[in-house]
Amino acid sequence: MKDNCFQAEFQDLFVELPRPALKSFIHKLLQAQFRISWRHEKDTVELVIKSQEGQVMIPIKRPNENLTVIQLNELSICMEDLAILLEELITETRGRAIVKTATGGWIYVSCFDKGKIVSVMKIGGGEKAEMGSYRTVRKSKDKMEGVDPEVKAYIISREIDYLLMELVEALEKEDTQEITRLKEELRTLSVEQKRLKDVEGQKI
């Protein structure tokens, strides 16, 4: 784990995983050197994920042979790598969840819907700031003024992840118009991301 103070809480999590997506998730867990096992209950199967930092149990339902569903009200995780993999899973499968992440004295609350972050809130120091999705906000540069740079950078990073996923689908469909549009959006976001990194570098 990168930060001993890291804590993530997933609420109202729902994802549907076709068999290839589940296999990919398991493979990523093993690559990250997590130990996994299965615990069979009466109506569900629990995926048990272990590391030196702790253990997490994720209930899994199988409506049919080709589909797996992960649905839970609340799940607390102190393993940062696992939290990142779960967020990636939500994005890739276009699931939903509310994710609270505590690190460095701040709490970030991200709301995912259909795999996309629709809102981000940064809480700490007695202050609370909330904003809409980056896709909506960036239509007007004026609306981005005053937004916390860390929140802005976080949203840009997640937006890039989402657009890359859309680009893969467009390439598979050979949709040249969509490919051109997505590449242009990614180029714009990459420039903004680099600018933010340069600004942060100047502060150090």
Salt bridges, closest charged atoms under 4 A:
ASP12 OD2 - ARG96 NE 3.48
ASP81 OD1 - LYS2 NZ 2.76
GLU87 OE1 - ARG158 NH1 2.65
GLU92 OE2 - LYS28 NZ 2.82
ASP148 OD2 - LYS122 NZ 2.88
GLU150 OE1 - LYS122 NZ 3.45
GLU159 OE1 - LYS116 NZ 2.32
GLU159 OE2 - ARG135 NH2 3.24
GLU159 OE2 - ARG138 NH2 3.97
ASP161 OD2 - ARG158 NE 3.72
GLU169 OE1 - ARG94 NH2 2.95
GLU178 OE2 - ARG181 NH2 2.64
GLU184 OE1 - ARG187 NH1 2.67
GLU185 OE1 - ARG135 NH1 3.63
GLU185 OE1 - ARG138 NH2 2.69
GLU185 OE2 - ARG181 NH1 2.26
GLU192 OE2 - ARG195 NH2 2.84
ASP198 OD2 - LYS194 NZ 3.14
GLU200 OE2 - LYS203 NZ 3.44
